[in-house]
Amino acid sequence: MIATPHILAGATIATSKLSPEISLPLVFLSHFVLDAIPHVEPSTFFKQHRKKEDEATWREIFWEIPDLLFSTIVLILLFLKSHNFYLFWGAFFGILPDLFDNVPFWYGVRKWPVFRQIHFLHDFFHIELDKKHWYIGLITQSAIVAVALYFLV
């Protein structure tokens, strides 16, 4: 899944009426739940260029930049309205499993205890659509963003 649904869903959960001790672990777990929803991401279109099956290419990472910029701008605008720092904590915890798994200079971390289990869970729950069904993933991710923005605004 692209970053924006994870980030905005995380921000939504973190700014709910739940205490941070409950909401932030829920945000982290929400990443796996969202990845279980069929979706597309840059690897849907570029994974054939990979040298190793589970390591993102720089092309895939490059295509995440506009996504990250969009979600950052939305978070900043929401923060200027609400002044709630938990937006940022929720965004961070919401995208954290992808940071562990998809940032090239952290690939070695996957072999460490705990991170190995996170990587396993991430792969286990991850349902990425084929390139020919990309539009379904666009619909599911747009729905997640729309619901998150409804609750955040």
N, C-alpha and C positions, 0 to 999 in steps of 0.2 A: 504494500500500500504506500502511496506517496505520503509525504510528511504531514501535509496540512490536516487531514482527518485525525491523525494521531495527536497532533499538537492541539487542535481545537477541542477535540473530545477530552483530552487531558486537562485543558484549561477549564472546561465546563465542569468536570468532576471536582477539580481542586477548588473551584470557587463556590461549590455547593455548600449547603449548611452543615456538611460533615466536618468533623475535626480533621486537621492535617494528618494526625496519626492514622486515621482511617482512610482519608481521601487520597493521599499520595501513594500508598501501596495499591489502592484500587486503580489509580491512574496507571501505574506500572502494569498491573494485570490486564487493564483494558486494552493495552497494546496487542496482547495475544488474542483477545476476543475479536478485535477489529481485523486482525490478520486472518482470522478464520472465515471472514466474509469474503466471498470471491471478489477479486480486485485486479487492477493492473498497476504496473509500476515501470520504471525505465527498463528493468531487466526483461520485461515482457517482450520488448522490441530489440534489445541489444545483447541478450545473454549468449547468443551464438558466437560473440566475439571474446568470450571469457577463456582465459588460460586454465583456470580451475573452476569447477562447477559452482562452488559456493562463495566465490569472491567477486565482488562487483568490479566492473571495469571503470576506468576514468570517464568514459563516455556516459555510463549510467549515472555516475556521481555528478557529472556536469549538468545532466538533465534535471537533477534535483535542485539545483541552485535557484531557478525561478520559483519553484514550489516553496522552498525555504524563505525566500525573500517575501513572497506573498503572505505566508503565515506570520512572519515577523512583523510586517506592516500591520496586519490585522490585530496582532497582539498589542502592538504599541498603541494603536487607535483605541482598542478596548481598555487598555491601562489608563490612557489619558481621560477616559470617561469615568472609570470606576476607581482608579488608584488602588487596585487590589493586586499586590505582588504575587499572590497565589496563582494568577494567570501564568506567570513565567515558570513557577515551580511545576505546575501542572503540565505545561508544554514540555518542559525538560524531562519529567518522568514519563510522559507519554511517548516521547521519541527515543528514550534511553535504550531500549532493546535494539533498535536499528543502529544506534551509535556503536553499541558493542559489536554488532554483527557486520555492519556495512562500511565502516570507515577503515580504509586500507591499512593505516599505520597501527590499528588495534587488532588486526587479525590474529596475532599471536596470543592475545588475551583469551581467545576462545578455548585454549588448551588448559587454562587455569581452573582449579576447582570453583564451583559456583557459576563461573562464566561458561563453562562447558555445558552445564545443565540449562542455563539460559539459552544458549545457542541451540541445544536440542529442542527445547520447548518452542523456540522461535520457528525452527524448521517444521516441527510437528504440526503446529496450528496454521501454518502459512498456506493459503490457498490462492495461488496466482492463476489467472485465466490465461488461456492461449491467446496469441496475437489476433486470431480471427474473431474472438469474442471481446475485444477491448472495450466496446461500447457498454457492455454490462458492468464492467468495472468502473467506468466513468459514472454510470448511474448510481451504483452503490456508494461510491466515495462522495459524490455530490450530495446524496441524501444525508450522509453522516455529517458533512460540513454544514448543510442547511439546518439540521436539527441542533447541532452545537451552536451555531450562530444565533438561532432562535433563543436558546437559553442564555447565551452570553449577552445578547443585546436586550 
